[in-house]
């Protein structure tokens, strides 16, 4: 069984980033569009939030044959 995923204590996340983190924690990898729908964020907030998570090294977006996948970075 995998250990529970944690965020480094020195990284400060917005509430939207924390919410997206919780979704990713249980559904990684996930299609980008599915994650966006589940988050319920507006386009502007979605863009800012996903960029924040990738900037902090928490999430990674990959282009695959299935489409754009967002996955958790260990």
Backbone as JSON Lines, residues from 0, in Angstrom:
{"i":0,"aa":"X","n":[0.84,-1.18,0.0],"ca":[0.0,0.0,0.0],"c":[0.89,1.24,0.0]}
{"i":1,"aa":"X","n":[0.52,2.22,-0.81],"ca":[1.29,3.45,-0.9],"c":[1.11,4.31,0.35]}
{"i":2,"aa":"X","n":[2.17,4.99,0.77],"ca":[2.0,5.94,1.88],"c":[1.18,7.12,1.42]}
{"i":3,"aa":"X","n":[0.49,7.77,2.35],"ca":[-0.35,8.91,2.0],"c":[0.53,10.05,1.48]}
{"i":4,"aa":"X","n":[0.06,10.69,0.44],"ca":[0.82,11.77,-0.18],"c":[0.71,13.03,0.66]}
{"i":5,"aa":"X","n":[1.82,13.7,0.8],"ca":[1.88,14.91,1.6],"c":[2.48,16.05,0.79]}
{"i":6,"aa":"X","n":[2.18,17.26,1.19],"ca":[2.78,18.45,0.59],"c":[3.9,18.89,1.52]}
{"i":7,"aa":"X","n":[5.01,19.33,0.93],"ca":[6.12,19.84,1.74],"c":[5.61,20.98,2.62]}
{"i":8,"aa":"X","n":[6.03,21.0,3.89],"ca":[5.51,22.01,4.83],"c":[5.87,23.45,4.46]}
{"i":9,"aa":"X","n":[6.91,23.66,3.65],"ca":[7.3,25.02,3.31],"c":[6.54,25.6,2.11]}
{"i":10,"aa":"X","n":[5.66,24.79,1.49],"ca":[4.88,25.25,0.35],"c":[3.52,25.74,0.84]}
{"i":11,"aa":"X","n":[3.21,26.99,0.52],"ca":[1.91,27.54,0.88],"c":[1.0,27.5,-0.33]}
{"i":12,"aa":"X","n":[-0.15,26.86,-0.19],"ca":[-1.11,26.72,-1.27],"c":[-2.35,27.55,-1.01]}
{"i":13,"aa":"X","n":[-2.98,28.0,-2.09],"ca":[-4.26,28.69,-1.96],"c":[-5.32,27.62,-1.67]}
{"i":14,"aa":"X","n":[-6.5,28.06,-1.29],"ca":[-7.59,27.11,-1.01],"c":[-7.94,26.32,-2.27]}
{"i":15,"aa":"X","n":[-7.95,26.97,-3.43],"ca":[-8.25,26.28,-4.68],"c":[-7.21,25.2,-4.98]}
{"i":16,"aa":"X","n":[-5.93,25.52,-4.72],"ca":[-4.86,24.55,-4.94],"c":[-5.0,23.36,-3.99]}
{"i":17,"aa":"X","n":[-5.38,23.64,-2.76],"ca":[-5.6,22.55,-1.78],"c":[-6.75,21.66,-2.23]}
{"i":18,"aa":"X","n":[-7.83,22.26,-2.71],"ca":[-8.98,21.49,-3.18],"c":[-8.6,20.62,-4.38]}
{"i":19,"aa":"X","n":[-7.86,21.19,-5.32],"ca":[-7.42,20.44,-6.49],"c":[-6.45,19.33,-6.08]}
{"i":20,"aa":"X","n":[-5.61,19.6,-5.11],"ca":[-4.7,18.6,-4.57],"c":[-5.46,17.4,-4.02]}
{"i":21,"aa":"X","n":[-6.55,17.66,-3.31],"ca":[-7.35,16.57,-2.75],"c":[-7.96,15.71,-3.84]}
{"i":22,"aa":"X","n":[-8.41,16.33,-4.94],"ca":[-8.96,15.56,-6.05],"c":[-7.86,14.72,-6.69]}
{"i":23,"aa":"X","n":[-6.7,15.33,-6.91],"ca":[-5.57,14.61,-7.52],"c":[-5.09,13.46,-6.65]}
{"i":24,"aa":"X","n":[-5.15,13.67,-5.35],"ca":[-4.67,12.66,-4.41],"c":[-5.4,11.33,-4.61]}
{"i":25,"aa":"X","n":[-6.67,11.4,-4.93],"ca":[-7.45,10.17,-5.06],"c":[-7.64,9.73,-6.5]}
{"i":26,"aa":"X","n":[-7.29,10.56,-7.48],"ca":[-7.55,10.24,-8.88],"c":[-6.37,10.52,-9.8]}
{"i":27,"aa":"X","n":[-5.18,10.14,-9.43],"ca":[-4.04,10.44,-10.27],"c":[-3.58,9.19,-11.01]}
{"i":28,"aa":"X","n":[-3.33,9.24,-12.3],"ca":[-3.52,10.33,-13.24],"c":[-4.98,10.47,-13.65]}
{"i":29,"aa":"X","n":[-5.33,11.67,-14.08],"ca":[-6.7,11.97,-14.48],"c":[-6.66,12.87,-15.71]}
{"i":30,"aa":"X","n":[-7.63,12.71,-16.58],"ca":[-7.71,13.59,-17.75],"c":[-7.9,15.03,-17.29]}
{"i":31,"aa":"X","n":[-7.21,15.94,-17.94],"ca":[-7.26,17.34,-17.57],"c":[-8.68,17.89,-17.58]}
{"i":32,"aa":"X","n":[-9.45,17.56,-18.61],"ca":[-10.83,18.06,-18.68],"c":[-11.69,17.51,-17.54]}
{"i":33,"aa":"X","n":[-11.5,16.24,-17.17],"ca":[-12.24,15.66,-16.05],"c":[-11.9,16.36,-14.74]}
{"i":34,"aa":"X","n":[-10.61,16.64,-14.55],"ca":[-10.17,17.33,-13.34],"c":[-10.75,18.74,-13.29]}
{"i":35,"aa":"X","n":[-10.78,19.4,-14.43],"ca":[-11.33,20.76,-14.49],"c":[-12.8,20.76,-14.13]}
{"i":36,"aa":"X","n":[-13.56,19.8,-14.65],"ca":[-14.99,19.71,-14.34],"c":[-15.2,19.41,-12.85]}
{"i":37,"aa":"X","n":[-14.42,18.47,-12.31],"ca":[-14.56,18.11,-10.89],"c":[-14.2,19.27,-9.98]}
{"i":38,"aa":"X","n":[-13.28,20.12,-10.41],"ca":[-12.86,21.24,-9.56],"c":[-13.95,22.3,-9.44]}
{"i":39,"aa":"X","n":[-14.74,22.47,-10.51],"ca":[-15.8,23.48,-10.49],"c":[-15.29,24.9,-10.53]}
{"i":40,"aa":"X","n":[-14.04,25.11,-10.93],"ca":[-13.45,26.44,-10.97],"c":[-13.77,27.14,-12.29]}
{"i":41,"aa":"X","n":[-13.79,28.47,-12.24],"ca":[-13.94,29.25,-13.46],"c":[-12.66,29.1,-14.28]}
{"i":42,"aa":"X","n":[-12.72,29.49,-15.55],"ca":[-11.55,29.35,-16.41],"c":[-10.32,30.07,-15.86]}
{"i":43,"aa":"X","n":[-10.52,31.28,-15.38],"ca":[-9.4,32.07,-14.84],"c":[-8.81,31.42,-13.59]}
{"i":44,"aa":"X","n":[-9.67,31.0,-12.67],"ca":[-9.18,30.36,-11.44],"c":[-8.54,29.01,-11.75]}
{"i":45,"aa":"X","n":[-9.13,28.27,-12.7],"ca":[-8.57,26.97,-13.09],"c":[-7.14,27.16,-13.61]}
{"i":46,"aa":"X","n":[-6.96,28.1,-14.51],"ca":[-5.66,28.35,-15.11],"c":[-4.63,28.71,-14.04]}
{"i":47,"aa":"X","n":[-5.0,29.61,-13.16],"ca":[-4.09,30.04,-12.09],"c":[-3.77,28.88,-11.13]}
{"i":48,"aa":"X","n":[-4.77,28.08,-10.82],"ca":[-4.59,26.98,-9.87],"c":[-3.71,25.87,-10.43]}
{"i":49,"aa":"X","n":[-3.97,25.44,-11.66],"ca":[-3.17,24.35,-12.23],"c":[-1.74,24.81,-12.48]}
{"i":50,"aa":"X","n":[-1.56,26.07,-12.86],"ca":[-0.21,26.6,-13.03],"c":[0.53,26.66,-11.69]}
{"i":51,"aa":"X","n":[-0.19,27.0,-10.62],"ca":[0.42,27.02,-9.29],"c":[0.88,25.65,-8.85]}
{"i":52,"aa":"X","n":[0.06,24.63,-9.09],"ca":[0.43,23.27,-8.69],"c":[1.62,22.76,-9.5]}
{"i":53,"aa":"X","n":[1.67,23.08,-10.79],"ca":[2.82,22.63,-11.6],"c":[4.08,23.42,-11.22]}
{"i":54,"aa":"X","n":[3.92,24.69,-10.89],"ca":[5.06,25.52,-10.48],"c":[5.69,24.98,-9.19]}
{"i":55,"aa":"X","n":[4.85,24.54,-8.26],"ca":[5.33,24.0,-6.99],"c":[5.84,22.56,-7.13]}
{"i":56,"aa":"X","n":[5.68,21.98,-8.32],"ca":[6.15,20.61,-8.53],"c":[5.23,19.56,-7.94]}
{"i":57,"aa":"X","n":[3.97,19.92,-7.71],"ca":[3.0,19.0,-7.13],"c":[2.3,18.19,-8.2]}
{"i":58,"aa":"X","n":[2.06,18.82,-9.35],"ca":[1.35,18.16,-10.44],"c":[2.15,18.32,-11.73]}
{"i":59,"aa":"X","n":[1.87,17.41,-12.66],"ca":[2.54,17.44,-13.95],"c":[1.5,17.13,-15.02]}
{"i":60,"aa":"X","n":[1.51,17.9,-16.11],"ca":[0.58,17.68,-17.2],"c":[1.36,17.03,-18.35]}
{"i":61,"aa":"X","n":[0.86,15.89,-18.82],"ca":[1.5,15.16,-19.91],"c":[0.53,14.97,-21.05]}
{"i":62,"aa":"X","n":[1.04,15.09,-22.26],"ca":[0.23,14.84,-23.45],"c":[0.43,13.38,-23.85]}
{"i":63,"aa":"X","n":[-0.68,12.63,-23.91],"ca":[-0.63,11.22,-24.29],"c":[-1.6,10.98,-25.43]}
{"i":64,"aa":"X","n":[-1.67,9.75,-25.89],"ca":[-2.62,9.39,-26.93],"c":[-4.06,9.57,-26.44]}
{"i":65,"aa":"X","n":[-4.28,9.39,-25.14],"ca":[-5.61,9.52,-24.55],"c":[-6.03,10.99,-24.42]}
{"i":66,"aa":"X","n":[-5.06,11.88,-24.38],"ca":[-5.32,13.3,-24.2],"c":[-4.36,13.87,-23.18]}
{"i":67,"aa":"X","n":[-4.69,15.03,-22.62],"ca":[-3.85,15.64,-21.6],"c":[-4.17,15.02,-20.24]}
{"i":68,"aa":"X","n":[-3.15,14.46,-19.62],"ca":[-3.3,13.83,-18.31],"c":[-2.58,14.65,-17.25]}
{"i":69,"aa":"X","n":[-3.23,14.81,-16.12],"ca":[-2.6,15.47,-14.97],"c":[-2.27,14.37,-13.99]}
{"i":70,"aa":"X","n":[-1.03,14.36,-13.55],"ca":[-0.64,13.33,-12.58],"c":[0.1,13.95,-11.41]}
{"i":71,"aa":"X","n":[0.05,13.23,-10.34],"ca":[0.72,13.61,-9.12],"c":[2.21,13.37,-9.29]}
{"i":72,"aa":"X","n":[3.03,14.29,-8.82],"ca":[4.48,14.12,-8.85],"c":[4.93,13.7,-7.47]}
{"i":73,"aa":"X","n":[5.54,12.52,-7.39],"ca":[6.01,12.0,-6.09],"c":[7.24,12.7,-5.62]}
